[in-house]
Amino acid sequence: MQILCPSPQDLAEVAQKIIAFAQPCRVWTFRGQLGAGKTTLIKAICRELGVDDSMSSPSFSLVNEYQSPRNESIYHLDLYRLKSEQEAADIGVEDYIFSNKYCFIEWPEVAFGLLDSFLDISISIANNQARTIELNFYERR
């Protein structure tokens, strides 16, 4: 599925479409160049899921945990600084992936070998503001 997001004002609608499309998948990967809007999109998705917490990129902490209105955890991981799948495993990425909670992973490339099934969200910049968002499901058997 492909979604065009003409401007930041359209993020809530885009987030709603992604949530509806993704059901019941809980592990979502986010790919795109620096500045493509991965964290911004994750924040919009979390807001649509009812998160009221302050949200930010977990670039240095690697993982942020947010709470839904039903007191369920939502995990936001940023693996940009990791160098290998082993490093991802060592910090416990699998615990988040297999928690059956929403798990949103930026820069997932080093952890692809740890993933069984997931929604891959690829963001590309169409012009200064517009983004094209490509959604694909992957499942290993």
Secondary structure, 3 states (H helix, E strand, C coil): CEEEECCHHHHHHHHHHHHHHHCCCCEEEEECCCCCCHHHHHHHHHHHCCCCCCCCCCCCCCEEEEECCCCCEEEEEECCCCCCHHHHHHCCHHHHHCCCCEEEEECHHHHHHHCCEEEEEEEEECCCCCEEEEEEEEECC
